[in-house]
Amino acid sequence: MANLETTQARITRIFDAAAGGKNHFLADKDTVRHFDQAAPALTTAARAVLDFLTRVIRHLAAEGVDQYLIVGSGIPSGPAAGQALHDAARQACEAQPRVLYVENNPMVVTMAQATIEPFTDLVRVVEGDIREIDEVLRQHVVRTFIDWDRPVAVLLMSTYSLNDDEYAHYVIKRLRHTAAGGSFLGLLHTTFDGIPAELLPAIRDLLAMTLPHLAIRSKDEVAALLEGLDLVAPGLVWVPDWRPAGDDLACREEPSTSGNYGAVARIP
C-alpha cells in the first residue's frame, strides 16, 4: 500500500477539496486556493468534471451498461448524499449496476471502503495505480467483481498520471483488449488549451511546485490517444459540452474554463 503523504498535495485530494469534500489535507486545500488566485476557476471546473461524469454514466446506462470500472476519480466526498457516481449509476440503470473504483490514494480507499462498502454489495473500492495497469487488472477483485465477458464502461479519469505518451497509449490498448465487445471507454484529460496566454506562466510555475508530474495534453494529443476508436457524439469536447443537461451550469458559458476535455468511445 502506498504511504499516506499529508504534507504534499495530491491530485485526487485537490479535486476533493475543490469539489467541497472532506477527504483532503491542508496542503491540498492550500493548492486549490493558490490555483484560484492564479486563475479563479478550479472549484467551478471540479463541479463541471463531476457533472460530466454523471452525464456519461446516465448515457451509458441508457445504452444498457450495468457495470462500471472508474479509475482515478478520487471518489470526491463533496456531492450530497445520494449524488455520488455509484448513486448516479444506480438511479440510471434498470438493473442493479456494479461499480468498481480503482484509486491510488490510500486515504480515499480507506474512507470509501469504510463509508460505502458496508452498505452495499454492488460497490467495491480497491487500491491501484493506472501507471501499473497490468497489476490493476490482475487484482482478484478487479477480475471477479466485473464480468469481463459482458460489456463494461471503463471511465479513465486518472490520465493526469500518464505523462509518458508511449505508456499512455499502452494503457488505452490494454483496456480495449481486456473489455468485451460492446464496452465503452470514457476519458477525461486536463489541458492548457483554454488558459489565456498571460496566465500560463503563473499556472506552469504553480504546477511545477505542487504537481510537477501532472500530464497536460492538447486536444490533438488527447485525440491521438483515442485514435481508431469510434467516439460517441459529440466526440472529444470540453466537458461542459459533452451532452449538456439543463441543470449543469458549471463552466457552461465558457466551457474552456473547465480545463478538461472529455470523450466516450465504443469498443468494438
JOBELCOR-V20636 format. One record per residue. OMEGA is omega as a letter, one per 40 degrees, with the letter a starting at -180 (none if undefined). Layout:
<<OMEGA> <OMEGA>>
This chain:
<<a> <i> <i> <a> <a> <a> <i> <a> <i> <a> <a> <i> <i> <i> <i> <i> <i> <a> <i> <a> <a> <a> <a> <a> <a> <a> <a> <i> <i> <i> <i> <a> <i> <i> <a> <i> <a> <a> <a> <a> <a> <a> <i> <i> <i> <i> <i> <i> <i> <i> <i> <a> <i> <i> <i> <a> <i> <i> <a> <i> <i> <i> <i> <i> <a> <i> <a> <i> <a> <a> <i> <i> <a> <a> <a> <a> <a> <a> <i> <i> <i> <a> <i> <a> <i> <i> <i> <i> <a> <a> <a> <a> <i> <i> <i> <a> <i> <i> <i> <i> <i> <a> <i> <a> <a> <i> <i> <a> <a> <a> <a> <i> <a> <a> <a> <a> <a> <a> <a> <i> <a> <i> <i> <i> <i> <i> <i> <a> <a> <i> <i> <a> <i> <i> <i> <a> <i> <a> <a> <a> <i> <a> <a> <a> <i> <i> <a> <i> <i> <i> <i> <i> <i> <a> <a> <a> <a> <i> <i> <i> <a> <a> <i> <a> <a> <a> <i> <i> <i> <i> <i> <a> <a> <a> <i> <a> <i> <a> <i> <i> <a> <i> <i> <i> <i> <a> <i> <a> <i> <a> <i> <a> <a> <a> <i> <a> <a> <i> <a> <a> <a> <i> <i> <i> <a> <i> <i> <a> <a> <a> <a> <a> <a> <i> <i> <a> <i> <i> <i> <i> <i> <i> <i> <i> <a> <a> <i> <i> <i> <a> <i> <i> <e> <i> <a> <a> <i> <a> <i> <a> <a> <i> <a> <i> <a> <a> <i> <a> <a> <i> <a> <a> <i> <a> <a> <i> <i> <i> <a> <i> <i> <i> <i> <a> <i> <i> <a> <none>>
